[in-house]
Amino acid sequence: ADWAWLPELLLDSIINKLIYPVDYVRFGSVCKHWLWVAMAQNTYKACCSKVPMLMIPARDGSTKSRSLYSVTQGKNTGVELPVPYNRRCCGSSHGWLAFAMDDLAIILYHPFSGKQINLPPLVKNFKPEDEDEYEPEYYVRKVALSADPLRNPDGYEAVAIYGGMNDLAFLKAGHK
C-alpha cells in the first residue's frame, strides 16, 4: 500500500483522533501530501501555531538536522528536522525558520516541505568592517512573518530587527 496517498477522508479522521501537539507535527512531517491535508484542518493549524517546542541540536551532533523538544511534555519528541544551515535561527513564524547569511540576506526555510525563500540583504552594500563586533548570526535579532508563504504566497510580509540600534526592515512578498 502507498501510505502517502491514503484517502483524505481517512487522514482527516486520523487527525481528529490526535491528542498531543507533537502528534500533529509528526503527522504533518510524514510526507508532503499528509502535510497538505493536515494544513487544511483548522485543528491542525490552531494546535501547531501554539505548540510550545524548542529546536535543539540533534542527538547525533549533526549540523544538518535539529530535534524538537516538547516543553509541555518535558522531553525530546524524537522528531528530527532537516535544517541545512549550521547557523542560529533568528526567528520562526508559521512553521518557517529564518537564518541570516553573511551578507545579511535572510533565508526562510520550511523544514516540513523543504521549501526555501531567499529574501534580499537587509542593507545594500553592507561592509562588516563598518560594524563593531559584527557576527551575522547575532546582528539579525529577530525575523517574523505576517502569514504563511505556502498558503499565501503573494500576501505575506517579513519584518526583521537588526543592527546595533535595533533597526527595522519590512518586506512585502514579491518586492525587492
N, C-alpha and C positions, 0 to 999 in steps of 0.2 A: 504494500500500500504506500502511496505517496502522501506522507504526513503533511507536507507543505500545502497541499491543496484540498484539505478537508473542507466540506461544505461550510459556508459562512454561518448558517443556522446552528450547526453543531458547535462551531467555535464560539458563537455568541452564548450558547448555553454553558459552555465551559467557563467563559469569563464571568458569567453570573454566579458561579459557584466559588470563585476565588475569595479568600478572606484577607490574607496579609498583603500589604502593599508590595513587598518584594515579589510576590507571586505574579502580580501584574507586570512587573518589569521582566521577570523570567518569561512569561507568556509572550510579550512583545519582542523578545530577543530570539525567539525560535527561528524565525525567518521573516523576510520582507512581507509576505502575504499575511502572516499572523499579526505582524505589527500594523499593517494597514487595516485589518479587521478590528484589531484592538483599539486603534485610534478613532475609529468610527463610533466606539462605545463611549457614552458620556461617563459611565462609571470608571472606565479606564483613565480617561482624561482627568477627571476630578481627583482620582486617587494618585496618579503619577505626578500631577502638578504639585502635590503637597507631601510627597514621600520624603521623610527626613533621612536621607542617606548621605554618607560621606564617600568620596572617591579616595581610595588609599593605594599605596604601592602594592603590586601583585605579590603573592606569597613567594613565587619563584625568583623574585628580583628582576623580572623582565622590564625593559624600558618600553616595550610595545603594548603593554596592557596594564590595566588597573583593576582593582577589586572594589566591589561595593560593600560598604559596612552599614548595616541597619542600626540606626540609632534606637528605634523603638524595640528591637529585639536584643540589642546589645551584642551582636556577633557579626562576623563576616558572612555575607549571604552566599558566597560561592560563585556569584556571577562575575565573570571576567569580561571587562570591556576592552575592545581593541582601541588603543589610543596611540596613533602613530607619531606623536610629538613628545619627546622627552623634555617637557617644559612644565612650568607651573601653569595650572589652569586659572585664568584671570576672570572667569565668570561662567555661569551656567544659567540658561533660560530655556524653557520649553523643550528640554531634552538635548539642547545643543551645548557644547563646550567651547569656550573661547581661549585661544592661545595667541600670545604676542610674539611676533618674529623679530629678528634683529633690526630690521628696517622700520619697525613699528607698524607693519601691516598686521591685521588681525585675521586669524583663520578661525572660522566657525566650523565645528566638526560634530556630526550627529553619529554617536557610536553604534546605535542600533541599526541604522540604514547604511552607514559608511559614506554618506553624502558630506560634501565639504563646500564651504562658501569662502572665497577669498575676498576680504574687504581691503580697500586701499589703505596705504600708510596714513597714520594719524597726522603726521607732519610732513609736508613736502620738503625735499632736500634736507632731510634730518641728518645731522652730523653728531654722532655720540660724543665726540670730544668737546662739544659745546655744553654738555651737561656734566655736573659733578656727580660722581658715583653712579654712572649710568649702568643699569642692568635691565635689558628689555623685559625680562620676566616680572620685574618689580616696578618698572617705570609705568606700565599699564596696571592701574589698581583694580578696576572693575569694568566688566562689559555686561550689558543687559540687552535683551531683545523685547520688543513690544508684543510680538506674536511668533508663532512657529513658522519659519520659512517653508517647511514642507507643505503645510496646509494653506499658507497664504503667501505665495512667492512674490507677489507684487505689492503686498500691503504691510510689510513689517518694517520696523525701524530698529537700528542698533545705536546704543549710546555707550560711550567709553569715558571713564575718568582716568586721566593720565597726567604725568609730569609732576614736578616738584611743587607747583602751585595748584594742583588739582584742576587742571584744565578739563573742559568738557567737549567731546566730539559727538556729533549727531549725523547719522546717515540713513536716508530712506532707501528702500530696495530699488535697485536699478540706477541710482545716482552715483556720480563719481566723487 
